[in-house]
Amino acid sequence: MNGQTRILTLDNGYHVWTHQVGHGPTPVLLLHGGPGTTHEYLENLAAYLPRDEFTLFFYDQLGSFHSDQPVDATLWTVERFRGEVDEVRHQLGLERFVLYGQSWGGLLAIEYALQYPEHLKGLVISNMVASIPDYVRYLHLLREQLDPAVQEEMASFEAHEDYFNPRYLELMDILYRRHLCRLKDWPAAVTRSFERIAYDVYGTMQGPNEFVVTGTFKDWDRWEDLHRIQRPTLLVVGAHDTMDPASVEEMGRRIPEAETVVCPDGSHLALWDDPDHYFPPLLAFLRRVGQA
């Protein structure tokens, strides 16, 4: 991915990796998921968004592979990451920009829009709902679709907190292949992001895996604040997502200037497994807010 790399120094002295692609008049800051994955699984955005129309800013959040990885659990909070996003925004010189967040990045995007609305031209919340309890509720529904024997075996491993047992990982892969990425062969960029996940960050905030949420953000809930997001907003979700499409549609009704897209063949990584339905509305939205 050609472009310009900059290492930024945060106020706390740690460094984060950023990479600029394109030279268009509409800047877009990209927030990856996890917490603790990398920007790499978002790289195909650069293939679909014209570089003469958009300037994309990728970055690895603190703790992720290309940035500093301090051993300090007090750093892994929603509030600190929200402040980090604004530090990055400021150092990149983005006074009016579009914020794109996918999964955990979507949670951060919601937080940023509520705290720093004055800098936003628009907001993209991809594959994220408005509360972690809502997310957990839907995960239980997805798990209940598995064969009862598989559910029982998974529960046994979880009761013993044996989350890295090869058999348990094999069972979790069933859910991942249905709801995380439905491609038979996962793209190299996706694989790299998962192989490089920062488990200190992920385990502290999320928990042991995508379907067991025990971390510190488990009570995060912004349903009652969505009406305060007063910027054009695009909500995108996959029909086979780990996030409830019905909940994302309800978010669209609560955010005043929102539109919602459900990718019929997509999962949590609909940008990879359903690009034909993911990218046209994304491109149209970015063009519209960029011209406003």
Secondary structure, 3 states (H helix, E strand, C coil): CCCEEEEEECCCCCEEEEEEECCCCEEEEEECCCCCCCHHHHCCHHHHCCCCCEEEEEEECCCCCCCCCCCCHHHCCHHHHHHHHHHHHHHCCCCCEEEEEECHHHHHHHHHHHHCHHHEEEEEEECCCCEHHHHHHHHHHHHCCCCHHHHHHHHHHHHCCCCCCHHHHHHHHHHHHHHCCCCCCCCHHHHHHHHCCCHHHHHHHCCCECCECCCCCCCCECHHHHHHCCCCEEEEEECCCCCCHHHHHHHHHHCCCEEEEEECCCCCCHHHHCHHHHHHHHHHHHHHHHHC
